[in-house]
Amino acid sequence: MSFNNTNTDILIAGAFAAFTVDFLVYPLDTIKTRIQSPDYRRLYTTNGAVNRSLFRGLYQGIGSVVLATLPSSGAFFTTYESTKTFLHTINPSLPSSPTTPLIPLPILHAAASSTAELVSCFILTPAEVLKQNAQMVVRGSSSSSTTHAFDGAATRQAFNKFRNNPSQLWRGYTALVARNLPFTAMQFPLFEFLRTEIYGLRERRGSRSSTLLETGMVTAISAGSAGTLAAVATTPIDVVKTRIMLAAAGHDGEGQREKVIKEMLAQGKDAKSEIEKAQRAARGGRAGGLAVGKEILRSEGVKGLFRGGALRGAWTALGSGLYLGVYESGRRFLEKRRVGDEDTRYNT
């Protein structure tokens, strides 16, 4: 794809797209986190049916994500461009063909984007840990989906758990990287293929317009479809990531479990199963991704590893479609506005 954007254009378009997606699809992400939580059935179901608490405080923790959006996006694009330039500079040409690079450009671009993802995830991990622990803060029955959404109370409550050990905010970095890298590797090649095919079909039908609306719609459909497949495929990694990040602080569910155990013991009931769950949760706070995955598989089976997969697929379809659709339209709008040529046509 050829375009004539400045770094500022790209950063503004990326930040606006990320903010739009964060705000619109955040409630779905909150529900997904709660479904993937080990305490889902105890905290959010009653007699096997979902209770209202699952849908309360759906914007809890959004502040940490919004604050991390701009620096993480800036770090990603800055790292990507600088790494790509460096790799191009040191990449020699084939002796038999001076114009042909020794290492194919797609490999260099993949290496640059992977490096950028590692840096971006380092910035995002604390926000993700705070976000997911804030999403699990249980509100009273009078709370609605927007009550306490933007007052930061849930985020502060989650952050207080890390005051004595702030390094735990980076717990789950490896799991986040392990999820994002294969997700990106699956999504973007399929996204580029679908977009090219859709544009080609419209070209053959004579309906290609190259307008901002067409750009946004084609990009959104392609990205949403590719994102859904990648999201479902990487759901087991996402479940493990969620468990590790929640265990990093020992979210509210653990405190409530201790209360349940004490009540059962006081009533002379057998609390062995609850004690075993608490012990496994404590081990999960220290275990690595592989150990957590094995524990989920042992206690919940394959179904446990794909918990929330359908919702994550729907959320990613909407999120990826909006993100790349808004980003691409915004990037081209800024270019057109800066160049001042309303008749500019773009190559894709």
N, C-alpha and C positions, 0 to 999 in steps of 0.2 A: 504494500500500500504506500503510495507517495502522498506526502502532505507537507505544508509549509507552516509549521507551528513553532512558536518559541517555547522555551521551558516553562515560562510563566503561563502560557496558554494551557499547556498540559497539566500543570499543577492546579490551576484554577478549575479546569474541567474535571479533573480527577477528584478534587476535594468536594466540589459541588455534587458530583455523582455519588460519592461515598456517603455524604451527609444525607442526601435524599433517600438512599437505600436504608441507611441505619435507622432513620426515623420511621419509614413506612413499614418495613418488614421486621422491626425489632420485636413486636409482640409475638410473632411466630417463633422467633429464636428463643424467647423466654419460655414458651410452652414446650418447645423441643428440649431445652435444658432440663426442665422439670420432669418430662417423660423419661429422659435418659438417666435421671438421678436414681441412686439405689433406694431412696426413700419415697419414690413416686407413689407406690400403692398405699403406703401408710399415711402420707401427708395429703394426697390429692384424690383419693378414692374412698368411698363409703359403701360397704357391702358390695364391692365389686363395680360400683358405678362412679364415674367421675363427679367430684363435688366442685362447688363454685370457687374454692380456693385456688384451683388451677388457673383461673382466669383473672385473678386479682393482681394488681400491681404489675401489669405486663411491661411497663417501661422502667422498672427498677434496674438501676445500674447503667442506664443509657449515657449518663454524663461521662463516665470513664471512657466509653467507646468514642464519643464525639471528640473529646479532648485528644485522643490518640490518633484520630483519623488524619489530620494534617501532617504531623511530624512523620508518621509511618509512610504516608503516600510520598512525601518529599524525600524520605530516605530511600524508598524503593526506586523512584525514578532517577535520583541522583546517582545511586549505586549502580543501577542498570546502565545508564549512559556512560559513566566513567569506566566501568568494567568492560563494557563492549568496545569502547574506544581503545583501551589498553590492549585487549586481546587482538583487535584488528591490527594494532601497531606491531605486535610481536609475532604475528602469524606470517610465516614465510610463504613464498610462492613455490609452485612446483618447478623444478629445474627445466622440465620440458615445455612448460607453459607459464611464462612470467605473469600472466594476468589471472591465473587460476590459483586461489589460495590453497595451501597444503591441507588445512583443516577446514572442512565445509562451513560456510557461514551459519547455517541453522544450528550447528553444534555450538558455535561460539555464542550465539544468541541465547541458546538454552542454558549455557553455563553462566552467562551474565544475568539472566532472569532468576536463576536458582540462587546465585549469590545475593541478589537484591532481595529475594524472598527471605533468606536467612537473616538479613539485617532488619527487614521490616517486621518479621515475627518477633525479634528481640524486643522491639519497641511495643508491639501489640500484646505480648504475653501478659504483662501486669494488668493491662486494661481488660483482657479476656478473663483473667482470674478474678479480678474484682467484679466484673460484670456477672459472671456465672454464679459467684457466691451471693451477690446482691439479688439476683433473680430468684434465689432460694429462700430469701428472707420472708418468713410467713407473716402476713398482715392479718389484722382483725377482720371480722365478718362484715364490718361496715365499709371496708376499703373497696374501691372500684378499680377498674383496669387503669385508670389514670390518677387515682389518689396517690399522693407521695411520688408521682412519676418523676417530677423534676426538682423536688426539694433536696435531693441528695441524701436523704435519711438512710435509705437502704445501702447506698454506696459507703457512707460513713460507718455504718454498722459492720459492713463487710471489711472495710479497711482497718477497723479497730482490732480485728483478729490477727493482723499482720504487724502490729506495732512493735512487738517484741522480737519478731523474726521477719523483717521485710524481704529477705532473700527468697522467702517462699512465694513471693509474688511472681517469680520467674519459674515456679514449678509448673511443668506442662509445656515448657518451650519445645522440648524434643517432640512431644506428642503433637503440638501445633504444627511444627515443621513437617513431621511425618504425615500429617493430614493434608497440608497445603501443597506440598511439592507434587505428590501423585495426582491430586485433584487438578492442579494447574496443567500438569503434563497430559492428562486425559481431556480436559475441557478445551484448551485452546486449539489444538490441532483439529478437533471435531468442529469447533466454532468457526475456524477459518474455512474449513471445507464446506460447511453448510452455507455460510455467507456467500462464498464464491458461487455455489450451485444456485442459490436463490437469485443472485444478481444475474447470472448467466441465463436463467429461465426468463426473467423479466426482460433481458436484452433481446432474447429470441422472439418474445411476444410483442416487442416494440413498446413496452410499458415502462421502461427504465426512465426515471425522471431526474435522478441525482439531487433531489431536494433534501432538506434537513429532515422532513417527515419520513421520507423513504429510508434515509440513512438510519434514523432511530428505530423504525419498525423492523427493518431487515436485521439490524444488529441485535435488537431485543429478542426476536424470534430465534435467531441462530444461537445466541448466547444462552437463552433460557433452556432450549432443547439440550444443548451440550452440557450445561450445568446440571440439569436434572440427572442425566446418566452418570456423570462423574460424582455427584453427591450421593446417590444411592450406593454406588460401588465403594465409596470411601466411608460409609456410615460406621462400620466397626471401629475404624480409627477415631472417628469423631466421638463415639460413645466412650472409648478409653480416655480420650482427651478430657471429656466432660467429667468423668469419674476422678481423674487425677487432679484436676483443677478444683473440684469441690472438696476433695480430701485434703487439699493443701491447707485449708483453714478450719476444717471440721465444721461445716456449715450447721445451721440451726437444727437440722434433722438429727444430728448426733446428740445435741443437748436434750432434745425431746425424747430420743430413744432411751437415754439414761433415766429420764423421769418415768417413762413407761416401765422400765425394768424395776425401779424402786417400788412403784405401785403394785406390780405383779408379786414381788417378793413380800411386800407388806400384807398382801391378801393370801399369802401362802401358795401362790401359783408357781408353776414351773417356768422360770425365765431363761432356761438354758438356750433356747433357740435365739432369743433376743441378745443374750450375752455373746453368743457365737457371731451374730451379725455385727455387733459392735467391735468385736476383736478383729473380724475381717476388714471392717471399715478402717480401723486403726492401722492395720497392715497396709491397706491400700494407700494411706497417706504417705507411706515411705517406699512403696513398691514402684518399680518401673512399669513402663507400658506393657511389656510382654507379660509380666506377672499379673497385672490388672486384667488384661485380656483373658488370661487363663482362668482367673477367678470368676469372671463374668460367664465364660463358657461353662465352667463347672457348675455354677449355681443357677444359671438361667438358660443355658443352652445357646444354640445358634440364634434363636429368636432374640435373646438378650443383646447380642452384638449388633442386631439391626433395629433395635428399639428406636423409634422416632424416625426411621428411614423414609417413610412415605411423607411425613411432614417436612423433613429436611429437603426431600426432593422438590416438594411444592414451594417451600421457602426459597430454595436456591434458584428455581426456575424464575420466580418473581424477582429475586434479588439480583441475579446475574443479568437478566434481561433489562432491568431498570438501570443497573450500574453501567454496563457497557453501552446500552442504548443512550442514556443521558450523557455519558462520557464522550462517545463518538459524535453525537449531535452538538454537544457543547464545544468540543474541540474544533469542529468544522465551522460552527457559528463564530467563534472567536477569530479563526483564521480569516473568514470571509469579511468580518467586521474590520479586522486590522488591515487587510489588503484593500478592502473597499471595492471589490469586484463582485457584484451580485450575480454575474453570469459565469463565475468560476465553476468548472466541473472537475470532479475528483476521480482519480484512478484507484480502483480497489482490486 
